[in-house]
Amino acid sequence: MGRGKIEIKRIENSSNRQVTYSKRRNGIIKKAKEITVLCDAKVSLIIFASSGKMVEYCSPSTTLPEILELYHKQSGKKLWDPKHENLSNEIERTKKENDSMQIKLRHLKGEDLTSLNYRELMDIEDALENGLACLRDKLSEYVDGWRENIKDLEEMNKHLSFDLRQREMGMENNIRELENGYHHQSQRGAVNNHNDYNSQMPFFRVQPIQPNLQDRI
């Protein structure tokens, strides 16, 4: 019995739909590989599932951008607007500039110099001398600024030391005055105590023990 025809319409059952998608996707990719090998054709295949997952195949002898470029030339259809095309050109230009700067950087490091001629070597030497002069100027500027900072710190230290000495002298004078006042008060207290003691002592007249000799005569 022959296989009956299947009506081409959306499969409602999600499980059956997923199984059918997987089988037919693998079959299409297999056919693309076969035609690439048998006919030496350039094939590019892109499939997006309903879930958004992408599957792609491209012949080993080419790339997807090359396929798109060939399609653009053969069909005459624009696959992207001029704004995107200008962006692509800008990216390409930036890439070339970056490659050129990388080459110049290697030359400045002293690498890959064998392919350069005399004039190019002289230009590199001039660039290095100019860079060295700028570096020395910047270094000298940094050293001068560092010395100015040290000078300012020394001046600040002198002012702080002078102010500290003045404060110490003021404290010493205050302590000396306090000590002098304390001694003066102590001396006055001692004199006053002595006077008070004398004023409180009774007065005695000392009588001679022996009678006066003149009285005897």
PyMOL commands that set and color helices and strands:
alter all, ss='L'
color gray80, all
select helices_A, chain A and resi 14-39+64-75+82-108+118-200+213-216
alter helices_A, ss='H'
color red, helices_A
select strands_A, chain A and resi 44-48+54-58
alter strands_A, ss='S'
color yellow, strands_A
deselect
rebuild
show_as cartoon
